[in-house]
Amino acid sequence: MPHSDKQTRRKVLRTAGASAGTGILVGLAGCSDDSGDGGEGSDGSDGGDGSNEEATVQPGEQVREIELITTTSDYDPVRFEFGQMIAENWRELGVSVQENPMAWNQIVDQALVGQEFDSYTLNWAGRAERIDPNHFCYGVFHSSQAEEGKYNFVNYTNDEYDQFAEQQQQVYDIEERKEAVYKCQEIAMRDQPHTPIANKQQVMPYNSNRFENPKPMMGEGLMSFWNLIGVEPKEGVSTVRLGYPSDVNNMNPLNVQATHDAQTMRLIYDRLFRISRDGTPKKWAAEKMEQVDDTTFDITIRSGMTWHDGEDLTIEDVKFTFDYIEDHSPKLSGRAEPIDSTEIVDDRTLRFNLTEPYAPFVANTLGTIYLLPEHIWKEVPENVDVEQATDWPNSEAIGSGPFKFESWRREEQLTLVANDDHFDPPNVDELLKIPGSSMQTLVRQIENEQIDMIGWVPQPNTQDRLESMDYLSLSIKDSHGFYHINYKCNEAPFNDVAFRRALAYAIPKQDIVDTLLNGRGTVAQSQIAEVNTTWHNPDTESFNFDLDAARAELEDAGYTWDDERNLLYPE
């Protein structure tokens, strides 16, 4: 049920209306901690000063038409189809909904980057570094991350939530940290800044006549870093042809826009640590780590590492990387935010001085930041004719990772070749990344043996057909990534927690798992998946399909319906 009574909400609306003159500010709870009059927000937040620039609405007027952006059916038929199911149920609540299927790259540009949306379907990928709860607790919902280039796409701000998101970063004891992580999940499910829908299994086909012993991992399946360097080719095979339903967006490691970009960059660029297949950080370019105290870490790098152009990788490069991204990469600078300073201890050791204790430092900072060659990036942006470093195309990407960049023909093929001088070289000579115009195209290509693997999950009926073919096998892994609906929380009507909770009750999660995923998934009731057993809170509030509960949320919040059953704002 709602977390504010009807009279309190109506009092807030009347007060806001008096101060606004011609209209009222519907900014009651959850995604904006402004309650209109600067009083206590109905979600337990501190309220605000009423100064945010949100659209005003008249008491009792009809809730405006909202847009629901989905992927196209060709890109992800599951998101496309459950978008239709959800839109129809929202209409049952008296809300006018316009469905708008878009190509994935357009969604990235318009919704994720441009912030032009009402609501949209999204799949948070289960990247390896997201097994640590910090991304889904802090990165996705902390108010400081509601800036361009960061991950709080929904503009959710809540002082109470921020307190626990910060706390889970600051304690190294797992049980203490777990308490804060559990609280983050509890508040997020209460406020519904986004609605988790389902954790789908990563069911990905590969040609078992050409490869054996794949190395999938939770959340990433065959797109796992460990699989692409470790899958074992059979005799006479030297190239992996990997199909994916979209191309990478760019080759700039400072401007990674989507999961496929990150999965490509990490093959070319090394990190000090990587997340192992069991979800724990593993030393990578780092040979040794010493935690001097709660805020001081000494990292010693491997000897003999080189960049792909033959230059030595030095401790100066490592220091340059962490100093440089602070000024030039909004996304990566957020991950390095806990670092107060760095200092070179000797020719292979760098000291990191943190501003305060930071529990996810190894997994989410050292394990996510790409090492950059100073002799190249020190010229960017000043001497390469771009305004910002994130604008540089980096068309001849030079890293130190297990694969070297060879060539890229957009929407056709990205070619990476093995770095035989790497301390852990791949088992194949060449990796071809081949974007498909649709999943159907990729399925035809793997059936015709034109590609070797698909790094995406085909539809359930297609999975069964592929599994029946003698030369194909399925890799199946659970995922901590999840389908969900994002709401633009700083604009009416989505800045009302009761409205979002009502929408959440109108989402048929179990039907989506049973019919669209063919049972290969689980209903999601938190941003931390059940499979992530260390951090998942099993006792969060559940939102299962219940239109009566949805209507009750709206009624208790003061919403009404006109004679044609159109939803009206509270009087």
JOSULKA-V614780 format. One record per run of one state. SS is the DSSP state (hx for helix, st for strand, lp for the rest). FROM is the first residue (numbers start at 0). TO is the last residue. Records with the same first field share a line. If there is no record, write none. Layout:
SS = FROM-TO, FROM-TO
This chain:
lp = 0-4, 20-22, 25-54, 57-60, 62-64, 71-75, 92-95, 102-102, 113-117, 124-126, 130-132, 139-141, 145-157, 170-172, 191-192, 200-200, 207-209, 212-215, 217-219, 221-223, 230-230, 233-237, 244-257, 268-271, 275-279, 283-284, 293-294, 301-304, 306-310, 312-313, 328-328, 335-337, 346-347, 354-359, 366-372, 377-387, 391-401, 409-411, 418-428, 435-437, 447-451, 454-458, 467-470, 477-480, 487-495, 505-507, 516-519, 523-545, 556-558, 561-565, 568-570
hx = 5-19, 76-91, 103-112, 127-129, 133-138, 142-144, 158-169, 173-190, 224-229, 258-267, 314-327, 329-334, 360-365, 373-376, 388-390, 438-446, 459-466, 496-504, 508-515, 546-555
st = 23-24, 55-56, 61-61, 65-70, 96-101, 118-123, 193-199, 201-206, 210-211, 216-216, 220-220, 231-232, 238-243, 272-274, 280-282, 285-292, 295-300, 305-305, 311-311, 338-345, 348-353, 402-408, 412-417, 429-434, 452-453, 471-476, 481-486, 520-522, 559-560, 566-567
